[in-house]
Structure formats: C-alpha cells, structure tokens
Amino acid sequence: MKHQYNVIIEKDADGYFVATVPELPGCHTQAKSLDTLMKRVKEAIELCLDVEGDQFVSPEFIGVQRVEV
C-alpha cells in the first residue's frame, strides 16, 4: 500500500536543495538538483519507514504560511 508524504524543499546558502519530510522526524536529504533531490527523498522515506515501521500516525497537512516580522 502506497502512502503520500509532504516534502518541504528549501535552498541553502551553498545552493543545495534541502528536503524535509515533516511526518517522519529526522527524514531529510539534500542535492544540487531537484531531480536528484526527488530521487534521494524517496530513498530517505523508504529508509525511515524501514526503521520506524508503520507505527506512527501522520498528522494532517494544513499548509505553509510565510510571516513577515
């Protein structure tokens, strides 16, 4: 059974794309291109699931807000 996960993608100061999967604590990866990043994030999710199993309940994704201060 396949599951869908939200992935937050940011670009760091060195130009790397960084992907974080909020539903899986500690699940993140980075790459120089978005194509490579998406391949790596799928691998990272699979590894996290191998370690954690299906013991967690994913929170419902609501959205992302940008706040100016």
C-alpha positions in Angstrom: 0.0 0.0 0.0 1.4 3.4 -1.0 1.3 6.5 1.1 1.8 10.1 0.2 4.1 12.4 2.2 4.5 16.1 2.3 8.0 17.3 1.4 9.3 20.8 2.3 12.0 22.0 -0.1 14.4 24.8 0.7 17.6 26.1 -0.9 20.5 26.7 1.4 23.2 29.3 1.3 25.5 27.0 -0.7 22.9 26.4 -3.4 21.9 22.9 -2.3 18.2 21.9 -2.3 17.2 20.5 1.1 14.2 18.3 1.5 12.5 17.6 4.9 9.5 15.2 5.5 7.6 16.7 8.5 5.6 13.4 9.0 8.8 11.5 9.6 11.1 13.1 12.2 14.7 13.1 11.1 13.8 12.3 7.5 15.7 14.8 5.3 18.3 14.9 2.4 20.0 17.3 0.1 21.2 17.5 -3.5 22.4 20.1 -6.1 19.5 19.5 -8.5 15.7 19.0 -7.9 15.7 15.8 -10.0 18.4 14.2 -7.8 16.7 15.6 -4.7 13.4 13.8 -5.5 15.2 10.5 -6.0 17.0 10.9 -2.8 14.0 11.9 -0.8 12.1 8.8 -1.9 15.1 6.7 -0.7 15.2 8.6 2.6 11.5 8.0 3.2 11.9 4.3 2.5 14.8 4.1 4.9 12.9 6.0 7.6 9.9 3.6 7.2 12.2 0.6 7.4 13.5 1.9 10.8 10.2 3.2 12.2 7.7 0.9 10.5 4.1 2.0 10.3 3.8 2.7 14.0 3.2 6.5 13.6 0.1 8.4 12.6 0.7 11.1 10.1 -0.7 14.5 11.0 -3.0 16.1 8.5 -1.1 18.7 6.4 -2.9 22.0 6.5 -0.5 24.4 4.7 2.5 26.6 4.9 2.4 30.3 5.9 5.0 33.0 5.4 5.1 35.5 8.2 6.8 38.9 7.9 8.2 40.3 11.1 
